[in-house]
Amino acid sequence: MIRFTVCYDISQSKRRTRLSKALEEFGERVQYSVFEFKLTKAQHIRLLKTLQSKGFMQKNKQSPQDSITFYYFNDNTIRKIRRVGPKPVGDRDHLVYI
């Protein structure tokens, strides 16, 4: 199983609603713009393809500040972070995830 969390910041209401509906098909909403997932590899691929087909896996030229961040976990540690959109500002080497 693949465990991960998705956080997003989308400025346009229509686009934000489309994204949340797509995520709700696969995961559980834990906060307004945060979803948690525990998927098989096939389900994970299907989620990514769904997001790509809806235009969420590339930078949005109309709203360049929009971002989606995927946090992948192994047991209790973050294994990988994947971002779509602008990179966060600041020094990320000293962050602690709890």
C-alpha positions as CSV (number, residue, x, y, z in Angstrom):
1,M,0.0,0.0,0.0
2,I,1.1,3.5,-0.7
3,R,0.4,6.0,2.1
4,F,0.5,9.7,1.4
5,T,-1.1,13.1,2.1
6,V,-2.1,15.7,-0.4
7,C,-2.3,19.4,0.5
8,Y,-3.4,22.1,-2.0
9,D,-3.8,25.8,-2.4
10,I,-6.0,26.6,-5.4
11,S,-7.2,30.1,-5.9
12,Q,-10.2,29.5,-8.3
13,S,-13.3,28.1,-6.7
14,K,-14.4,26.0,-9.7
15,R,-10.9,24.5,-10.1
16,R,-10.6,23.9,-6.3
17,T,-14.0,22.1,-6.3
18,R,-13.0,19.9,-9.3
19,L,-9.8,18.9,-7.5
20,S,-11.4,18.1,-4.2
21,K,-14.1,15.9,-5.9
22,A,-11.4,14.0,-7.7
23,L,-9.4,13.5,-4.5
24,E,-12.6,12.4,-2.6
25,E,-12.9,9.5,-5.0
26,F,-9.7,8.0,-3.7
27,G,-9.0,9.4,-0.2
28,E,-10.3,10.9,3.0
29,R,-10.6,14.6,3.6
30,V,-9.0,15.4,7.0
31,Q,-9.1,19.2,6.6
32,Y,-10.5,21.6,4.1
33,S,-7.6,21.3,1.7
34,V,-5.9,18.2,3.0
35,F,-6.6,14.6,2.1
36,E,-5.0,11.3,3.3
37,F,-4.6,8.2,1.2
38,K,-3.8,4.5,1.6
39,L,-3.9,3.1,-2.0
40,T,-2.7,0.1,-3.9
41,K,-0.2,0.9,-6.7
42,A,-2.9,0.6,-9.3
43,Q,-5.2,3.0,-7.4
44,H,-2.3,5.4,-7.0
45,I,-1.7,5.4,-10.8
46,R,-5.4,5.8,-11.5
47,L,-5.5,8.9,-9.1
48,L,-2.5,10.5,-10.8
49,K,-3.9,9.8,-14.3
50,T,-7.3,11.3,-13.1
51,L,-5.5,14.4,-11.8
52,Q,-3.5,14.7,-15.0
53,S,-6.5,14.4,-17.3
54,K,-8.2,17.2,-15.3
55,G,-5.1,19.4,-15.7
56,F,-3.8,19.4,-12.2
57,M,-0.4,17.8,-12.7
58,Q,1.2,20.7,-14.5
59,K,1.6,24.4,-13.6
60,N,-1.6,26.3,-14.3
61,K,-0.8,29.3,-16.6
62,Q,-4.0,31.1,-15.5
63,S,-3.2,30.8,-11.7
64,P,0.6,30.3,-11.4
65,Q,0.4,30.6,-7.6
66,D,-1.7,27.4,-7.3
67,S,0.1,24.4,-5.7
68,I,-0.5,20.8,-4.9
69,T,1.9,18.9,-2.6
70,F,2.1,15.2,-2.1
71,Y,3.8,13.8,1.1
72,Y,4.6,10.1,0.7
73,F,5.3,8.1,3.9
74,N,7.2,5.0,5.0
75,D,6.0,3.9,8.4
76,N,6.4,7.1,10.4
77,T,8.8,9.0,8.2
78,I,8.3,11.1,5.1
79,R,9.8,9.3,2.1
80,K,9.2,11.7,-0.7
81,I,7.7,15.1,-1.4
82,R,6.3,15.9,-4.8
83,R,5.2,19.5,-5.6
84,V,3.2,20.8,-8.5
85,G,3.3,24.6,-8.7
86,P,5.7,27.2,-7.3
87,K,8.3,26.1,-4.9
88,P,7.9,27.3,-1.3
89,V,10.1,30.2,-0.2
90,G,12.7,29.8,2.5
91,D,15.0,27.3,3.9
92,R,13.3,23.8,4.0
93,D,16.3,21.9,5.4
94,H,15.4,22.7,9.0
95,L,11.7,21.8,8.9
96,V,10.3,19.2,11.3
97,Y,7.1,17.3,10.2
98,I,4.9,16.2,13.1
